[in-house]
Amino acid sequence: MVDFLGAQLTLWSVVFSVVLFGLFVRRVMGVRLSLLRTVVAALIGATAGPAVLGALLSPPATEGDVLTLALYATLTAAFALILAMFALATIEMLIPDGSLPGPVTAWRSLRGRVRRSGRYLKLLRVVIRHGLVRFLRGGSHRGVRTSEERRALARSLRRALEDGGATFVKLGQQLSTRRDLLPAEFIAELTRLQDDASALEWPVVERVITDELGAPPLEVFATIEPQPLAAASIAQVHAATTADGDRVVVKVQRPGISAQVSQDLEILGRFATVLTARTAWAADLGLTDLVNGFAEALGEELDFRIERNNLATIAAGLQTSGARDIRVPRVWEGACTSRLLVMERLDGAPLGDAQHALAGLGPQRRGELAGELLRVMLDQVTLHGVFHVDLHPGNLLVDVSAAHGRGRLAMLDLGSVGRLGSQSRSSLTRLLAALGTGDSLAASDALLEAVNRPERVDERTLEQELGEILLRFTDSTGAGTATSNVAGAMAELFRLVARHRLGIPPQLAAAFRALATLDGTLGVIDPEFDLVRGAREASRARLESNLEPAALRRTVESELVTLLPVLRRLPRRMERIADAAEHGRLQVNTRLLADPADRRFVMRLWHQGLLTILAATAGVMATVMFLVAPGPMVTEEVGLFHVLATALLAGSVILVMRLLVVFFRQDDDPR
């Protein structure tokens, strides 16, 4: 029993000593390092230190004098410290701090892997069943070079996305709008994914409505149809009537879809990272950035409160633009939650299914509707900064009922919208104006202002290639009528940006894609409509409205409000400058390294250089003193040069290890 207690006491004393020694080593190193690696380094130092000192200096006898034993113990501790710091720097060099997860993170990661393993296996079976395994390897593939081969691959991809579930269906829906990235065969096949999902049973929907509103559906609504109007991958819509007799639609989110989407997005992110690193097609497609943008957009769609706010914002923009024939559904604020949205039920049919009704409007009216839709979208992109990112025919409702015989349009599916800041809107406005006039010089200047440009750009080549794109896709005839291919021009523009390594901000890229998608939608409304000519007319109309007296007065008032404080202070400042110049007191002061970041950088370099010199000097002196040891004897076995050389060596190693750890750390902040 006594031996067991003694062993326990010895073990805990060793552990306590090692932990204290590890903390001391980390403190001496001067950087924040994990406790685990410092304890490991301390164990290495405590084990190897005495052995190294014993090879240089014979250990004294246990019955020797106290001073000799104390000096030898001090030298042993110094060598243990030196070796511990050397081990710590080596570990940091080979395995930088943060490159491996901690125990808690590793345990959570393991649990996540186990939880995802079933989903991984299911997705892998889907990929194998549809013959897509060969595209998980690098290199090019010969089976996609003809139109028939691409069509067959697109069909397999669509079926695999359908089997993958809601997240992958939504991914396919987004890919169906990326005409700038995918061939036409893929676009045509993926478009079939729109609004194609099995309907939920009514008891499931009823339970969701009850949970969200705190009461059964028939206590909240006068009537509600159990059969859905439409079923999508995220939610389904039911027709209902409020207690006041208003016709509404109830958008209900599928139960458990949020957790499923979150898990699938994590898997998609991992797939994208691996495929981008291993395959050429994923790298060319920019799969990682595409998945990240998709995850952000899908996250917004899962919160119906965001769609409620988007509807209110777009409705305010339509009112500002004076749109008479384009609207969005009105929202019932009190009955909206993160999983439930109650909106006005609008009459009409999806644009893609309303060709017969559109034909009854006549060519002139169809052109007017297309022109107003274009004007509204341009206002959203360049004026309001909030725009519909995916205005394909399925997201437009056409109403040609007797009450609205002239026809009107309604925007649907505003769960995710694009947003542009004032600077981005200004740059995009100038770019669109330059593209519309065919001015390659102005277009290249506006493009460079809108994108994230690298340090060096061949502006002359960029202007020439941009001019070729404008000539290829916008051919002005003598009558001034332009024939355009906007989708093709946008695709070429994206390729031009990629060649010159220009970074397009995600929201700006969304605006480009929205305009390219709008081109096809306008063609459905009016096959004879020309987007370029319509954009010119809309820009001309806006310019004329901005030149009206009332608009000019508002502009002048807004500018004066901004400039008035500056103008009031300007005379006094000019007087001070003139007086100082007249009496010879005018000075221009320039402070070197005025930026605190620059001062910190210079001081860090100075400190590292000084530490390098001190470390080298101490190391050389320690080596020389070890060579001439023992020198005057402090005790019968330990010389003075042994003590001084060990101290100098310890100081040199401490300084060198601090420099190495700072150098090999991922962040070079030596604090």
N, C-alpha and C positions, 0 to 999 in steps of 0.2 A: 504493500500500500504506500509506504514511504517512497519507494523507488518510483512508483507511478506518479505520485505528486511531484517528486523532484523532476521527472522527465517533463511533466506538463509545465512546471515553472520554467524550466530551461527553454522549452519550445516557445512559450509566450514571451519570454525575455528576448529571445533571438528575433521573433517577429516584431516586437516593439522596437528593438534596436535597429532593425533593417528599415522599418517604416520611417523612424526618425532620421536615419542616415539618408534615405531616399529623399525626404523632404529637404534635408540640408543640401543635397546635391542639386536638386531642382532650384533651390534658392541661389546657390552659387552660380549656376548656369545663367540665371537672369532672364529666362524665358518661360512661358507657360507651357508645361508638358504634362501629359497624363500621368496620374499617380502610378498606374500599373507598370509603365515602361521605366519609370524612375526606380521603382522597387526592384524590378528585374536587373537594372543596371547596378543597383546597390548590392544585390546578391552576388553578381559577377565580381564586383570590386572587393567585397568582403572575402570571397573565395580565392581570387587570384592575387590580391594585394600581398598577403603574407608570403606566398610562394615566390613572387618576383623579388621582394626584399631579401628573402632568404638566399636567393641565388647571388645577389650582390653583396650581402653582408651576413656573416654567420650569426645566427641568433644567440643571445647570451644564455648562460646557464640559469636555470630557474632559481638557484640559490644565490645568484649574483646580487650586487648592491641595488638599492631601490632606484637610484638615479639612472643607472644603466637600463634597468627594466622600463623605467618611465620614458626615457629617450627612445628606446627601441619600439615601445608601444606607439609613441607619437609618430615615428617614421612609418610604422605599419599602417596607421590610420591615414597618413598622407599618401602612401602608395595605393591604399584601397580607394581613396578619393580620386586619385589620378586615373586609375583603371575604370572606376565607375563612370567617370565623366567621359572617358574614351569610349566605353561601351554605349553610353547614352548617345553620344554623337554618331557612332556607327549605326545604331538602331534608327536614329532619326534620318540618317543619310539613305539607308536601305529601305526603310518603311516610314515615310514621313507621317508626322502626327496628323490624324484625321483620315488617313487613307484606309484604315481598317476600322470597322465599327466597334463600339464599346460593347460590353457584355449585355446591357439592357437592349441596345439597338440590335445586336446580333440575335437576341432571343425573339424580339418582335419581328425581325426580318424572317427568322425561321418559321414562326407561326404564320406569317403572311404567305410564305412559300408553300407551306402545307395547305393553307386554305385555298390558294390559287391553283394548286396542282390539278385538282379535278377539272377546273375550267380550262387549264392548259391542255389537258388530254382531250377534252371535248373539242376545242378549237383545232387541235392537231388532227383529230379524226375528220373534221370538216375539210381541212386543207387537203388531206390525203384523198378523201372521197371525191373531191372535185378536181383532182389532178394538178394541184398548184404547188406541190413540193419542189419541183425543179426550179421554181422562181425564188426559192429561199436560198439558193446558192449564188455565188458571184458569177460575173461574166455575162456575155450576151447570149441570147437564145434564138435559134433559127426558126422556131415554131411560131413566130409572131411577125413575119415579114410580109405576108400577104393579107389582103383585106379579109378573106375567109378565115384565116388562122386567127387574126385579131378578134373577129366577131365570135369565134368559138371560145377564145380565152375570156372575152368579156362576158359571155353567157355563163361560163363556169364561175367567174368572179362574182357575178350578181347572185347566183344561187348560193355560193359560199357565204356571202354577206347576209343573205336572208336566213340561212341556217345558223349564223353566228349570233343573231339576236338583235335587240333594239339598237345598241351602240353601233354595231357594224352596219345596220341599215341606215342609220343617220350618217355614218361616214360615207356610205355609198351615195346618199342623197347630196352630200356636199361635193363629193367628187364629180357628180353629174353636172355641176355648174362650172367645173374647171376645164373649160375648153382650151385654156392656154397651156394645159399640161398633158391632157389625155387625147388620144386619137378619137375621131368621130364615132368609130364603132363602140368604144367604151361609153361615150356620152349617151349614145342612143340606147344602149342596154341598161345602163345605170339609171336612166330617167324612169324606167319602169318600176323602180323602187319607191316612187313617190306615193305616199298614203296607201301602202299595201301592207296591212297587218291584220291579224285575226282579232275579232271583237271580244271584249271581256263579257263574262256572264253578268246579268243584271244584279244579282245579289252581291257580287264583288264591288260593282260600281256603287251600289246603294250604301254599302258599308263605308266606302271612302268618303262619300258625301256626308254621311252621318258623323264620321269622325272629324271632318273639317268644319262643319257648320254647327255641330252640337245638337242636331235634330234630324229626324228622318226627312228624306227629300220632300214628301208630300206635306210636311208641316212648314216647309220653307217656300215651296213653289205650289202654285195652284195645280199645275199639271206638269208631268215630265214623261218623256217617251223612253221606255226601257230599251227599245231598239236604237242603236247609235246612228247618227247621221253619217259619221265617218270614224274610222279607227286608224290611228297612226302608231308609230313605234313608241312614242313617249306617252301619248294620251289619246283619249277618244272623246267625241262630242255628242251630246244628247240635246234634243230639242225640248224646250220647257216654256212655261208661261208663269209670270210672276203673279203675286196676289193682286196687283193693279191691272192685270191683263196685258202686260207687255210681253212680246215674243222675244225669247232669249235662247241662247245656246249655253250649255254647261260643259266646260272643258275639264275633264277629270284625268288626273295623272294615274298611270298604272301602278298598282301597289308593288313595292319593292324595287321599282325601276331605278331609284336613286342609288341604292347600294350596288345593284348590278352594273349600272353605268360606271360608278366609281371604280369597281374592280376591273371592268373591261378597259377603262381608260388607262389604268396602271399597266395592264398587259399590253395595250397598244403602244404606250410609251416605250416599254422595254423592247417590243418587237421593232419599233421604228429605229431605236438606237442600234440594235444588233444588225438590222438589215442595211442601214445606212453605212455601217462600217464594213459590211461583207459583200454587198451587191452594188453593181454600178447603177442599175435602174433606180434604186431607192435614193442614192446620192444625187443623181440627176434630177429626180423628182422633188428633192428637198423634203423627204418624208418626215423627218423629225420636226421641222418647223410646221409642216402641214398638220401633224398630229397635235402639236402643242396649241395651235390656233383652233383646231377642231375641239379640243378638250375645253378650252376657255369658252367657246361659243355654246357648247352643249351644256356646260355648267350653268350658263344664263337661262337656257331653255328649261332647265329643271326647276327653276324658281318662277312660278307664274306671276309673282308680284313684280318681277322685272318686266314681263310682258305687259302687265297692267300699266306700268309707268311708261313703257315705250309707246303704247297706244295713245296715252295722253299727250306725250311729246310730239308724236307724228301728227295727231289731230290739231294741235296748236300750230304746227308748221303749215299744214294744209290751209288753215284759216288765214295765216299771214300771207301765204302765196295767192290767196283768192281763188282757190280751186273750187269750182262749182260742181263738177261732174266726177270728182274722185273723193272718196271718204274712207274712214276706218270705223270699225264697230265701236259703239259706246260701251263703256264698262260699268257694271254695278259694283261700286267700291265696297259696300258693306258685305258682299258675299264672295270676296276674293281672298284666297290664302295662297300659301306657297304651292299647294297641290290642287287648287280649284280656282277656276276662272269663269265668271259669268259675264257674257257679252251679249250685245244686241244681235238678234238674228236678222241678217240681211237677205233680201231676195236676190235671186239670180243663179247663175251657173258658172263653174270654173271656166276660165277663158279657153282652155284647150278643148272643152266640150261644147262651146257656144258658137261654133262656126255658122250654123244655120241662122241663129239669132243675129249675129253680126252682119250677115249678108243682107238682112232686112233693113239695116240702118242706112245703107247706101255708101258709096265711096267717100263722099265729102264728109259725112259725119264720122266715119271711121278715121279719116285723117285728122279731124278735129280732136277726137278722143286720144289718138296716139300723140298728137302735138301737146295736148295738155298733160298727159302722163310724163312725157319727156321734160316739160317745163317744171313739173312738180319734182321730179327726180333730180334735176339740175339744181333746183332751189335747196333740196335736202342736202345734197353733197357740197355745194359751194356757198350756201347762205346760212342754213340752219345748223349744219354739222352733224345731224342725226339722220340716217338714211336706211332704207330697206336694203339688206345685203343680198337678197335672193328673190328678186321679183320675176320669177319664172311664171309661165301661164297658169300653173296650178295654184299660185298664190294671189291671183287676181280673180275677182268675181265680177261677172258682167250682168247688169240688170237692164233688161229691155222690156220690162212689164208695161202695162197700160199707163200706170202712174208715171212712169219715166220712159216714155216712148222714144225720147232722144237718146237714151242709153247713158249709163254711168258705170263707173268702175269702183271697186272696193278692194283695198289692200288687206290681205290676211297674213297670218303667221308672222307676227312681230316679236316672237320670243327672243330673237337675237338681232340686234341692229348694229350698224357701223357708226362710229363716232370720230369726227375730225376736229382738231383744234383750229383756232383762228389762223395760225401760221400755215398749217397744212391746207386749209381751205383756200387761202390766198394763193399759195403756190400751185395748187391743183387748178384753180380758176385760170391762172395765166397759162398753164400747160395746155388745158383744153382749148383756150382761145388760140394759142399758137398752132395746135394740131388742126383746128378748124380752118385756119387761114393758110396752112401749108408752110408756115415760116419755120424752117428748121433751126435757124439761129436762135430765135426766141424760144422755140420748144426745148432745145438743149439747155439753155440757160434756166428755164423754169424747171426742167427735170432735175438738173443738178441741185437746184435749191430745194426741191421737194424730197429728194432721197438722202440717204446717209452715204456720203461720198468718201472714198478712201483717200489716202494722203496724195496719191498721184493719179490723175485721170487724163487720158489723151482726149482733150476736148475737141480737137479738130476732127479726129476719126469719129468720135461720138456724133458730132454734128452731121458729118457726111452720111453715116449709116442711118441716122434718124431721118435725114432728107430722103434717102432711098425708100425707107418705109412709107413715108408720106406720099411719095410719087407712085409707089406700087399699089397702095390701098385707097388713095383719094385722087381720082383723075378728073380734073375740072375741064369741062367742055367749053366751047366758045359761048354757049348760052348761059354759062354760069351755073349749070346743074352739076352737082357732084354725085358720083356713084361710089359707094363706100362698102367696105367689109370691115366693120368695127371689131368683130370677134377676132378676125385674122390679124388686124392691126394691133390689137391688144396682146395677142400671143407673140407677135414679133417684137413688140415693145418689151415684154418680159424677158425674151431671149437676149435682146440688146442689153438690158440692165444686167443680166447674169454674165454676159461676156465681159463687160467693163467692171464687174465686181462692185456694182452699186447696190446698196442695201435699201430696199423699199420697206418702209414701216408697214406693219401688218394692216393697220386700218386704211392706209393709202392703197395698199394692194386690194383690200376689200372693196374700195371705191371703184378701182379699175374693173374688177370682176363684176361688180354690180352694173356698171355701164355696159360691159360686154354682154351680160345676161339680158339687160334691158333691150339691147338691139334685137335679139330673137323674139322677145315678147312684143315689141312694137311691130315686128314683121307679121305676127299672128293677128294683131288688131287691124293693121292695114299693110298688105303685102307691098304696096307701092310707096310706103313711107320711107324717107331717107333720113337717118339719124343725124348725119353731118349737116344737111340743109336745115333740119328742124332745130338743131342746136344753134346754128347761126341766127335763125329767126328769133329763137328764144333769147339769145344774148342781145340781139338788136332791140327787142322789145324791152328787156330789162334796162338797157342803156338809155332808151328813150324815157322810161319811167323815172330813172334816176336824174334826168335832166329837167324834170318838171319843177316848177317853182317851189311847190311844197316839199318835194324831196330834197332839193338843193338847200332849202332853208333848214331842214332837219340836219343835213350833213354839216352845214356851216355851224349850227348851234352845237352839235356834238364835238366838232373840232375845237371850237372856241372854249368850251368847257374844259377841254384837256390842256389847251395852250395858254389860257388866261393866267394861271399862277406863274408860268414861266415868263410870260411877257411882262407881268408886273414886277418881277425881280430883275429883269434884263437891264433897264436903264441904270439902276443903282450899281450893278456889277460892272457895266461898261464904264461908268464914271470912276469906280475904284481902279480899274485897270489903266484908264487914261491918266489918272493922277499919279499912280505908281510909276508909269513910264515917263511922265514929265519930270518927276523928281529923282529919277534914277533908282527907284526901289523895286522895279519890276524884276522878278527872279523866276526861274523855272527850276524846280527841284525834282530830281529823279532819285528814288530810293532803290538801291540795289537790293535784290532779294526781299522785296516788300511783301511778297506772298508768303504766309506762314508755312505752306507746304514746301516751297523752295528752301526756306531756312532749315526746316527739319531735314530735308534731303541732304543739304550741304553738311549740317552738323552730324548726321549719321555717317556720311563718308569720312568726315574728319575723325570721328570717334573710332571707326573701324580701322582707319589707317594708323592711328596712334596705338590701338591695341595690337595691331600686327607688328609694329616696331618693338613694343615692349615684350611681346611674346617671343619674338625672334631673339632679342637680346638676352632675356632670361634663360631661354633654352640653350644658347651658346655658352653662357656663363656656367650653367648647371653641368653641361658636358665637360667643360674644362676642369671644373672643380672635382668631378668624379674621376677624371683621369689623374689628377695630382693628389687624390685622397690617400691617406686619411688626414694629413695635416696635424695640427696640434690636437692632442687627445683630450676629449671632454671627460671620458671615462676610460677604463682599461681597454674597452673593445670598440667604442664608438668615437670616431674622430670629428673634429669641428667641421671639416669640409664635407663629411657625410651629411651633417645636419643642414649646412647652408645649401649644398647642392640639391638636397631633397626639397627644401623650401622653394628654391628657384625653379626646380622642375615642376613642382606642383603649381606654382604661379603661372609658368609658361603654358602648361597643359590646360589650366582653367581658362586662360585668355584664348588659346587656340580653339578649344572646344566651344566656347561662347560664339566665336566667329563662325565656326563650321555649322553649328546648329542654326544660327540666324541665316546663314547662306542657304542651307538645304530646306528650311521651312517653306511651306507653300505661301504664307504671307510673310514678307520680309520685315515686319514690324518687330524690332528687337526689344520691345517693352516687356 
